[in-house]
């Protein structure tokens, strides 16, 4: 509870103000009163807020009040009932106005003029005044005891009450602005006689409100013009002058129609109600315009008009969307983050990089775990949309009844539990950026129809919305399923498939990437801070393994091997992880025993393959596994295709050969050629 102190000349006046404050701010403040008719003030008075009747009193008590407390010089007025009592006096009458001091008497007369009592001749009289004139009537505001002794009949309209400015300043000073909406305060305001010069005078008199308001409208990014109900300009900020190209002329009390002649602005003044945002043209410039009436004490007292250049509105929306980056709508990866040196991965990276320069839809296919989102993020970061949002959603991970609201958003009241004010959908969030629809093959058919419209028209409509929202987006979709086959089965719209499959991109599985398996293994291991090594046999096994789970399975394997807690992982250590491939591991175990034995068949097979490689080199070509197997059959050498594969992988690991996909076959490297030359005696 805030402490408020009222200081006046007279105890009666102080207690009158106290009663008003306690009634209006019930339970919010504690009020104490001090007055000079009760004794001189020469002691400290502690409070949060000081209401002082006149400035001369403030000068006297300044040294006794808390410097951190706020001070308001009280403003008073009369109510409608007091006004009507004065109006009963015949017009053009000469009226003596009685008060206790010259200052308060002149203030009272000024107030009478302010509320429109111009048809009377007011004569001041105050305590101690010597010279007086004869008047028709004598009038006072609760100070009848001050009237001259010879006055027999005096009209007393009772004390003046706190005006709107003082009540508003008090609420702001004690940080209780919301109480200004209370029924008691609104009722109090309605009973007051409003100044004839209108609301603008009230705002001018209320210094606290005015300074806050003017500071506010000059720092915001929109153009603001505030008028009274007739269109006379009360204030205009610098942004509005810039948007409307108005220069630096003085607009005070000028009517807005004198500087902007537009039907929408005229309608805003005439209708005196809120006008939704509409696009208007002023000085050949597209302007977003909105009007909001100002309601004070239940009456429309002015109009706030908001102007914004359309292109700046678009930019501001983008800046707001950029803040959504903090919520994760950002692409973190680039093509440099896709590790591997195999021809398969290098080719697909080059193709994806070229696709990034286009704005057409991309359909990324491939087995689960091959890194489809990694490619989608890299494509976004290599495109001209890289400075905008990258919004990813997994169509299989979100329940069907929620997926629609996530993608398209909803308006307030769309369904039970809908957020107040509605919610922006992911297509809107992705405006000017990229939306990545992972597992697109799992999207329900009825949403596929809505997605098709987004792709065709670049427009969305929120659930229960009544307006079409334009979106400028690049769509990248991904799936591990055969969408063409699904469309034949009626489980996926064929027209949507062809809309998405403008630029197809198929990511190769890990098993087709050769030595990339070990490159990725070591890269992931290093990123996780793991320090164990693999034996040659373990490396050969991992290279020959199918990796049906691709990168996800590889990551799981890397983490599992760390828990074995060995410096070097041997082939037998893999057995616990690869339980379903126990026979394959046993086969590798058997070969591992004799791998370096010069009398073993494995060693003989290696010599034979190197011989084949030498012959192919002399013919300036490569050689593949089928050709090596055929030559072995022709020369009656027993070697299986599995052994050929293992030997070639081992030679690749040693840097002796380079394995290529397709017709290129396997070729000797420079290191291999040098080894061949040094081993002529064995070959």
Secondary structure as UniProt FT lines:
FT   STRAND          2..8
FT   HELIX           11..24
FT   TURN            25..28
FT   STRAND          29..35
FT   HELIX           36..38
FT   STRAND          49..52
FT   HELIX           55..61
FT   HELIX           62..64
FT   TURN            67..68
FT   STRAND          70..73
FT   STRAND          76..77
FT   HELIX           80..87
FT   TURN            91..92
FT   STRAND          94..99
FT   HELIX           102..114
FT   TURN            115..116
FT   STRAND          121..126
FT   TURN            127..128
FT   STRAND          137..140
FT   HELIX           144..146
FT   TURN            149..150
FT   STRAND          155..156
FT   STRAND          161..162
FT   HELIX           164..173
FT   TURN            174..175
FT   HELIX           177..181
FT   HELIX           183..191
FT   TURN            196..197
FT   HELIX           199..205
FT   HELIX           207..219
FT   STRAND          223..227
FT   TURN            229..230
FT   STRAND          232..236
FT   HELIX           238..243
FT   TURN            244..245
FT   TURN            247..248
FT   TURN            252..253
FT   HELIX           256..258
FT   HELIX           263..271
FT   STRAND          275..282
FT   TURN            283..284
FT   STRAND          285..296
FT   TURN            297..298
FT   STRAND          299..309
FT   HELIX           310..323
FT   HELIX           324..327
FT   HELIX           335..337
FT   HELIX           343..356
FT   STRAND          362..365
FT   TURN            368..369
FT   HELIX           372..381
FT   TURN            384..387
FT   STRAND          390..394
FT   TURN            395..397
FT   HELIX           400..408
FT   STRAND          409..410
FT   TURN            412..413
FT   TURN            416..417
FT   TURN            420..421
FT   STRAND          423..424
FT   HELIX           426..429
FT   TURN            430..432
FT   STRAND          434..438
FT   HELIX           440..442
FT   HELIX           445..457
FT   STRAND          459..460
FT   STRAND          469..470
FT   STRAND          474..479
FT   HELIX           483..488
FT   TURN            489..490
FT   HELIX           494..500
FT   TURN            501..502
FT   STRAND          503..506
FT   HELIX           510..512
FT   TURN            514..515
FT   HELIX           516..527
FT   TURN            528..529
FT   STRAND          533..534
FT   HELIX           536..544
FT   TURN            548..549
FT   HELIX           550..562
FT   TURN            563..564
FT   STRAND          568..569
FT   HELIX           571..574
FT   TURN            575..577
FT   HELIX           579..581
FT   HELIX           582..594
FT   TURN            595..596
FT   TURN            598..599
FT   HELIX           601..618
FT   TURN            619..620
FT   HELIX           625..634
FT   TURN            635..636
FT   HELIX           641..653
FT   TURN            654..655
FT   STRAND          657..659
FT   HELIX           662..664
FT   STRAND          666..668
FT   HELIX           670..678
FT   TURN            679..682
//
